[in-house]
């Protein structure tokens, strides 16, 4: 249980793919113009992460070290192709929005990195937990960036979620600021970098505050 908790902490916060390892920044900037897009991309990547980790852990004793990287790449490419076809068949509207970036999941360094650094050295159960934790952390990062950009850019939250992800997600569609004209910069690439930079600074400040509670504290006034 303690190891599972540590795995979740690593994936969600300590080794977060975007906010700690600074990986997969291409989709993090390109598809996060809304919370819906970020969530969809994150969930698709999570499926690939979990499945690839499980498969790599299952065959780790059968693959020689000399060919492990090509084998892992072929496995990941196969999984991404299946996810790409599945999204095209069942979530076509989301597929059209994400477009090329679904296929580019295969070159996501986080997926091959977890396969090589973790799944190839651990059990199937531990690898599945690691893939899920990393995937949820990645999904959370993309969704958070997308929500901030969407809110500042158009005053909405999870717009068109039911159209892209299915009728189940209709309940999360919100118009926070009716009649809002929008802030165009937030839905353009510079807005993505701006939001990411502020979130990285906030995470760093939280970590420093946790390590040293006195950081940023206002000193008490001296007594006369």
N, C-alpha and C positions, 0 to 999 in steps of 0.2 A: 504493500500500500504506500509506504514511504517513497519507494522508487517511482510509482505511478504519479504521485503528487509532484515529485521533482520534475518528471517528464512533462507534465502539464504546465508547470511554472516556466520551464525552459521554452516550450513552444509558444506559450501565450505572451511571455514577457521577457525573460532573461536572454533567450536566443531567438527572439522574434525575427522571422525571415526579413521583414522590411525594416523595422525600427532598430534592430540590433545587428543583424548580419549584413544589412544593406544589399540584399539580393532581390532579384525579380523587380527591379525598379521600372523596367520598361512597361509591363502591364499596370504597375502601380500608378504610373503617370498617365498612361494612354486610355485606360478603360474606366477610370474613377471619376468621370464627369457626373455620375449620380451614384447614390447608394445602391440602387438596384443593379447597375452594371458591376460595381465592385463586389457585391454579394454573389452574383452569378459566376463571375470569374473565380472568386475565391472558392466556391463550392466545387466547381469543375476541377480546380487544381487540387483540392483536398481529396477528391475521389482518386485522382492519379497518384497522389502521395501515399495514401493508405494502401492502395492496391499494389503499387510498385514495391513498397517496403515489405509487404507480406510475401510477394513472389520472390524478391531477392533473398529474404531470410529463409525461404523454403528451399532454394537451390544453392545456398551459399557453400554447402559442402560438396556440391557436384561440379562447381565451376572453378577451374584453375586460376590462380592469381594473374597469369599472363593475359588472359582473355576476358577478365571479369568486366572491365569497362565497356568494351563493345557489346557484351551480352546485356549489361544493364541498359545501355542506350537503346538496343533493339527492343527490350521489354517495355521501356518507357514510351518509345515511339509507337509501339503497338497499342498500348493503353490509351495514349492520346488520340490515336486514330479512332478507337472505339468510342471515346468520349465525344469526339468531334461528330461522328456519325449519329450518336445518340441525341446530342443537342439539336442537330439538324432535323432529326425525325420527330422528336417530342417537344422541343422548345425552340421552334424555328425562329420566332421573333427575337429571342435572346441570342440565338446563333448569328442572326444577321447583324445584331449590334456589336457583338464581340468580334466577329469576323476572323481575320487572320490570327488574332492573338490566341485563339484556342489552339491552333496548330503549333504556335510558338511555345506552348507549355512544354514541349519536348526539350527545348533548350533552356528551360528554367533551371538555373544552377542549384536551386534549393532541392529539387527532386533528385538529381544525380548525386548531390552532396550528401543527402540523408541516406541514400542507398549505399553509398560507399563508406561513409563515416559511421553509420549506425546499423542499418539493416544487415549488412554483410558480416557483422560481428555479434549479432544478438539473436534472440529467439523470435519466433513468429509473433507471439503475443506482445512482446516488448516493442517490436518493430511496428506493429499495427498501432499501438498506443502512441509511439513517437510520430508516426505519420499523421495520425489524427490530431495530435497536439500542434504540430507544426502547421498543418492545414487550417486548423481553427484560428491559430495566431495570424496566418497569412490572410484568411478570410476577414478576420476582425480588422486588420490593418487596412485592407482595401475598402471595406465597408465604411470604416470611420473616415478615411480620406474622402471617399465619395459623398458621404452624408454632409460633411462640412462644405465641400465644394458646391454641392447641390443646394444646400440651404442658403449659402451666401450668394450663389449665382442666380437662383430662381425662386427662392423662398418656399421650396417644397421639400418633402422627405419621402424617399422611396417612390417617386413618381413612376407611373406605368408598371408597378411591380406585378400587378395581376396580368397585364398583357405579356410581359416578358417571362415571368416565372410561373404563371398559372393563377386561376381564380382564388386559390387558397391564400394568396398574399395580398388580396384586395384590402384587408383590414389594416395593413400597415401604410397604405397610401395616405399622406397628409399634405394639406396645403397650409403651411404655418403662417405665411404672410400673404393674405389675399390681395390681389392687385399689385403685387411687387414687380417692378420693372426689370429687376435683375442686375447683377454685377458681372458683366461679361468676362472680366479678367479671371474669375474663379473657374469658369468652364474651359478656359484656354490653358495650354501647357504651362505658362508661367504661374498660373494659380495653383496647379498641382505641386510644383516645386516649392512654392511659398507655404502651402499647407503642410507638406511633408517636413520642411525645415522647422516650422513652429512646433509640430508634434515631436520631432526628434529633440528639440530643445526642452520641451515639457517633460519628456521621458527622462532626459539626462538630469533635469532639475529634481524630479521625484526621486531618482536613484541617489543623488547626492544628499538630499534631505533625509532619506531613509538611513544612509550610512552615518551621517552626522546631523542629528536633529538640531544642532546649534547653528547650522548654516542658514543664513537669512533671517535669523532671529533678531528682533529689535532689543538692544541692551536696555536693561532697566535704568531709570534715571537715578543718578547718585543722590544720596540723602545729604541734606545740608548739615 
